[in-house]
Amino acid sequence: MYTNEDLNFAVKKGIFTTDAVDEFRAQLESAKKTHFVDEENFRLVSSFNDIFVVIACALLLFSSLWVGEGISDGVGGLIFALLSWLLAEVFTLKRKMALPSIALLLSFIGGVFSFCLSLFDDPAELAFIIASTVSAFAAWLHWKRFGVPITIAATTAALTTLIVSIVLSLFPDTKAYMLFAFFLCGIVIFSFAMYWDSSDITRTTRKSDVAFWLHLLAAPLIIHPVFTGLDIFEGNEDLSNMLVVVALYIFMTLLSIIVDRRAFMVSSLAYVIYAITAIFNEIGGVGLSFALTGIFIGSALLVLSVYWHLIREGLLGLLPLSVQRYVPKTH
């Protein structure tokens, strides 16, 4: 399996010309009757060997964690992080395997965060501030060394945790405004994702993969505060509240189509499934509410998948050219 990064590498090495690669992509699009820029391609699994390596790494890492914790509290997290880095030297830097690279990046940051927290007898805001700071710095070092696309999203998540921890530590009374803070963080992260997306509107470089993971992070941060603020988790399943959630999701869906990012829409799908299930319950669909929700959402998503390009073309036609130049073209 060859990715866009592989083709770009071949062009860089002079194996293929840029025109030849562009023609190759155009011919494939014509043959498959699709638009690759709309497919939201990103590399996850290239072969079963990726899964095999992840399983082997998990066995080694968690066994080492167990042994390390048996020696002393916190040692396990340190060993976990160090082994994750050493394994990345092989499977990320040399073998360039996608799924193991993602797993090892997450295990590395998790190990660093766990080790930092273990240094405190009673973890509080200060412990989370230090752990988040060190984790963000560790993620940045990992990015400079290995360049795994998900690293930027992981670093952003660590920085978000750091900012929230600092604010809570300095201003305890602001806890009541945390939902609004998370909502703002979601908007900022979405904007950051669009920065990466707009620098690669043809979706042929690693920048596109970076944006993919940032969109996955941004969507829940935007919709979760709304969901919580309406007291839905406390059992307040009022019909008007559910309609607000559905309306927000429809807006996010339209935004997803415009920016050509299904990930932004899918990562908040659980919330709208909950809301629509509650609506069916409210109108008398008790017992079948979840099944009816599945039929409704599943059908809508399948129709959207089939007509994604046509819908995008129609929506983009309504937008000014100053906006269109920041998103992928439809032809």
MIDREN-544610 format. One record per residue (C-alpha): residue number from 1; x, y, z; residue in one letter. Coordinates in steps of 0.25 Angstrom, whole numbers, plus 5000, padded with zeros to 4 digits. Layout:
<rs>
i/xx/yy/zz/aa
NUM/X/Y/Z/a;
...
</rs>
This chain:
<rs>
i/xx/yy/zz/aa
1/5000/5000/5000/m;
2/5006/5013/4996/y;
3/5001/5026/5002/t;
4/5002/5041/4998/n;
5/5014/5043/5006/e;
6/5021/5031/4999/d;
7/5018/5037/4985/l;
8/5023/5051/4990/n;
9/5036/5044/4995/f;
10/5037/5038/4981/a;
11/5036/5051/4974/v;
12/5046/5057/4984/k;
13/5056/5046/4980/k;
14/5054/5048/4965/g;
15/5047/5035/4963/i;
16/5035/5041/4958/f;
17/5032/5055/4953/t;
18/5021/5064/4959/t;
19/5013/5064/4946/d;
20/5013/5048/4946/a;
21/5008/5047/4960/v;
22/4997/5057/4958/d;
23/4993/5050/4945/e;
24/4993/5037/4953/f;
25/4984/5042/4963/r;
26/4975/5048/4953/a;
27/4974/5035/4946/q;
28/4971/5028/4959/l;
29/4960/5038/4962/e;
30/4954/5036/4948/s;
31/4954/5021/4949/a;
32/4948/5020/4963/k;
33/4938/5031/4961/k;
34/4942/5039/4973/t;
35/4950/5051/4978/h;
36/4962/5047/4987/f;
37/4962/5060/4994/v;
38/4948/5057/4999/d;
39/4952/5043/5004/e;
40/4959/5048/5016/e;
41/4971/5038/5015/n;
42/4980/5036/5026/f;
43/4989/5024/5029/r;
44/4985/5015/5040/l;
45/4988/5001/5037/v;
46/4996/4997/5025/s;
47/4996/4982/5028/s;
48/4993/4972/5039/f;
49/5007/4973/5043/n;
50/5003/4987/5049/d;
51/4993/4980/5058/i;
52/5003/4969/5061/f;
53/5014/4979/5066/v;
54/5004/4987/5074/v;
55/5000/4974/5082/i;
56/5014/4971/5084/a;
57/5018/4985/5089/c;
58/5006/4985/5098/a;
59/5010/4972/5104/l;
60/5024/4977/5107/l;
61/5020/4991/5112/l;
62/5009/4987/5121/f;
63/5018/4975/5127/s;
64/5029/4985/5129/s;
65/5019/4994/5136/l;
66/5015/4983/5145/w;
67/5029/4979/5149/v;
68/5033/4994/5150/g;
69/5022/4997/5160/e;
70/5026/4985/5168/g;
71/5040/4991/5170/i;
72/5035/5005/5174/s;
73/5023/5014/5172/d;
74/5025/5023/5159/g;
75/5037/5014/5154/v;
76/5027/5007/5145/g;
77/5022/5019/5138/g;
78/5037/5024/5135/l;
79/5040/5010/5129/i;
80/5027/5010/5121/f;
81/5031/5024/5115/a;
82/5046/5020/5112/l;
83/5042/5007/5106/l;
84/5031/5014/5097/s;
85/5042/5024/5092/w;
86/5052/5012/5089/l;
87/5041/5004/5082/l;
88/5038/5017/5074/a;
89/5052/5018/5069/e;
90/5050/5004/5062/v;
91/5035/5004/5058/f;
92/5033/5019/5055/t;
93/5047/5025/5051/l;
94/5052/5013/5043/k;
95/5040/5004/5039/r;
96/5030/5016/5038/k;
97/5018/5007/5043/m;
98/5006/5016/5045/a;
99/4997/5008/5056/l;
100/5009/5005/5065/p;
101/5014/5019/5064/s;
102/5001/5025/5069/i;
103/5000/5014/5080/a;
104/5015/5017/5084/l;
105/5013/5032/5084/l;
106/5001/5031/5093/l;
107/5008/5021/5102/s;
108/5020/5030/5103/f;
109/5012/5042/5107/i;
110/5003/5034/5117/g;
111/5016/5028/5123/g;
112/5022/5042/5125/v;
113/5009/5048/5131/f;
114/5007/5036/5141/s;
115/5022/5037/5145/f;
116/5020/5052/5148/c;
117/5007/5050/5156/l;
118/5014/5038/5164/s;
119/5024/5048/5170/l;
120/5013/5055/5178/f;
121/5007/5048/5190/d;
122/4994/5055/5188/d;
123/4992/5060/5174/p;
124/4985/5073/5173/a;
125/4985/5085/5163/e;
126/5000/5087/5165/l;
127/5003/5073/5161/a;
128/4994/5073/5149/f;
129/5000/5086/5145/i;
130/5014/5080/5146/i;
131/5010/5067/5139/a;
132/5003/5074/5128/s;
133/5015/5083/5126/t;
134/5025/5072/5125/v;
135/5016/5064/5116/s;
136/5014/5075/5106/a;
137/5029/5077/5106/f;
138/5031/5062/5104/a;
139/5021/5062/5093/a;
140/5028/5073/5086/w;
141/5041/5066/5087/l;
142/5034/5053/5081/h;
143/5029/5062/5070/w;
144/5043/5067/5067/k;
145/5049/5053/5067/r;
146/5038/5045/5060/f;
147/5027/5054/5054/g;
148/5015/5045/5057/v;
149/5003/5054/5052/p;
150/4995/5051/5065/i;
151/5006/5057/5073/t;
152/5001/5071/5071/i;
153/4987/5067/5076/a;
154/4993/5060/5088/a;
155/5001/5073/5091/t;
156/4989/5082/5089/t;
157/4981/5073/5099/a;
158/4993/5074/5109/a;
159/4993/5089/5108/l;
160/4978/5090/5109/t;
161/4979/5082/5122/t;
162/4991/5091/5127/l;
163/4983/5104/5124/i;
164/4971/5099/5131/v;
165/4979/5094/5143/s;
166/4986/5107/5144/i;
167/4973/5115/5144/v;
168/4967/5106/5154/l;
169/4979/5107/5163/s;
170/4980/5123/5162/l;
171/4965/5125/5162/f;
172/4957/5114/5169/p;
173/4944/5122/5168/d;
174/4945/5120/5152/t;
175/4941/5106/5153/k;
176/4927/5110/5150/a;
177/4932/5115/5137/y;
178/4940/5103/5133/m;
179/4929/5098/5123/l;
180/4930/5111/5115/f;
181/4945/5110/5116/a;
182/4945/5096/5109/f;
183/4936/5101/5099/f;
184/4945/5113/5096/l;
185/4957/5103/5095/c;
186/4949/5094/5085/g;
187/4947/5107/5076/i;
188/4962/5110/5077/v;
189/4966/5096/5074/i;
190/4957/5095/5062/f;
191/4963/5108/5057/s;
192/4977/5102/5059/f;
193/4972/5090/5051/a;
194/4968/5099/5040/m;
195/4981/5105/5040/y;
196/4988/5092/5037/w;
197/4977/5088/5027/d;
198/4978/5102/5019/s;
199/4992/5099/5017/s;
200/4990/5086/5010/d;
201/4976/5087/5003/i;
202/4980/5076/4993/t;
203/4981/5067/5005/r;
204/4994/5061/5000/t;
205/5004/5063/5012/t;
206/5005/5060/5026/r;
207/4999/5073/5030/k;
208/4986/5067/5026/s;
209/4987/5056/5036/d;
210/4991/5066/5047/v;
211/4978/5074/5044/a;
212/4970/5061/5044/f;
213/4974/5058/5059/w;
214/4972/5072/5063/l;
215/4957/5072/5057/h;
216/4955/5059/5065/l;
217/4959/5066/5078/l;
218/4952/5079/5075/a;
219/4938/5074/5073/a;
220/4935/5067/5087/p;
221/4941/5080/5093/l;
222/4931/5088/5086/i;
223/4918/5080/5088/i;
224/4921/5073/5102/h;
225/4920/5087/5109/p;
226/4906/5089/5102/v;
227/4902/5075/5106/f;
228/4906/5077/5121/t;
229/4901/5091/5122/g;
230/4887/5087/5118/l;
231/4888/5077/5130/d;
232/4885/5065/5121/i;
233/4895/5056/5129/f;
234/4886/5060/5141/e;
235/4874/5054/5135/g;
236/4868/5067/5129/n;
237/4864/5061/5116/e;
238/4854/5072/5112/d;
239/4850/5072/5097/l;
240/4855/5086/5095/s;
241/4868/5083/5101/n;
242/4869/5071/5091/m;
243/4866/5079/5080/l;
244/4877/5089/5083/v;
245/4887/5078/5083/v;
246/4881/5073/5069/v;
247/4882/5087/5064/a;
248/4896/5089/5068/l;
249/4900/5075/5062/y;
250/4893/5079/5049/i;
251/4901/5092/5049/f;
252/4914/5084/5052/m;
253/4910/5074/5040/t;
254/4909/5086/5030/l;
255/4922/5091/5035/l;
256/4928/5077/5034/s;
257/4924/5077/5019/i;
258/4929/5091/5016/i;
259/4943/5088/5022/v;
260/4942/5074/5016/d;
261/4945/5067/5030/r;
262/4936/5055/5034/r;
263/4945/5053/5046/a;
264/4939/5066/5052/f;
265/4925/5061/5051/m;
266/4927/5047/5055/v;
267/4935/5050/5068/s;
268/4922/5056/5074/s;
269/4913/5046/5068/l;
270/4910/5039/5082/a;
271/4903/5052/5087/y;
272/4893/5053/5076/v;
273/4890/5038/5076/i;
274/4887/5041/5091/y;
275/4878/5053/5088/a;
276/4870/5047/5077/i;
277/4868/5034/5085/t;
278/4862/5043/5096/a;
279/4853/5050/5086/i;
280/4848/5037/5081/f;
281/4845/5033/5095/n;
282/4838/5047/5097/e;
283/4828/5044/5085/i;
284/4825/5030/5089/g;
285/4835/5021/5084/g;
286/4839/5015/5097/v;
287/4846/5001/5095/g;
288/4849/5004/5080/l;
289/4856/5018/5082/s;
290/4870/5013/5081/f;
291/4867/5004/5068/a;
292/4859/5016/5062/l;
293/4871/5025/5065/t;
294/4880/5015/5058/g;
295/4872/5014/5046/i;
296/4870/5029/5045/f;
297/4885/5033/5047/i;
298/4890/5021/5039/g;
299/4882/5025/5027/s;
300/4885/5040/5028/a;
301/4900/5037/5029/l;
302/4899/5027/5017/l;
303/4892/5037/5008/v;
304/4902/5048/5012/l;
305/4913/5038/5009/s;
306/4908/5036/4995/v;
307/4905/5050/4992/y;
308/4916/5057/5000/w;
309/4923/5063/4988/h;
310/4910/5068/4982/l;
311/4905/5074/4995/i;
312/4919/5081/4997/r;
313/4919/5087/4983/e;
314/4905/5093/4986/g;
315/4909/5098/5000/l;
316/4922/5104/4995/l;
317/4915/5111/4984/g;
318/4908/5119/4994/l;
319/4921/5124/5001/l;
320/4930/5136/4997/p;
321/4943/5133/4990/l;
322/4950/5138/5002/s;
323/4945/5126/5010/v;
324/4946/5116/4998/q;
325/4961/5118/4997/r;
326/4964/5112/5011/y;
327/4956/5099/5008/v;
328/4958/5087/4998/p;
329/4953/5090/4984/k;
330/4941/5082/4978/t;
331/4947/5080/4964/h;
</rs>
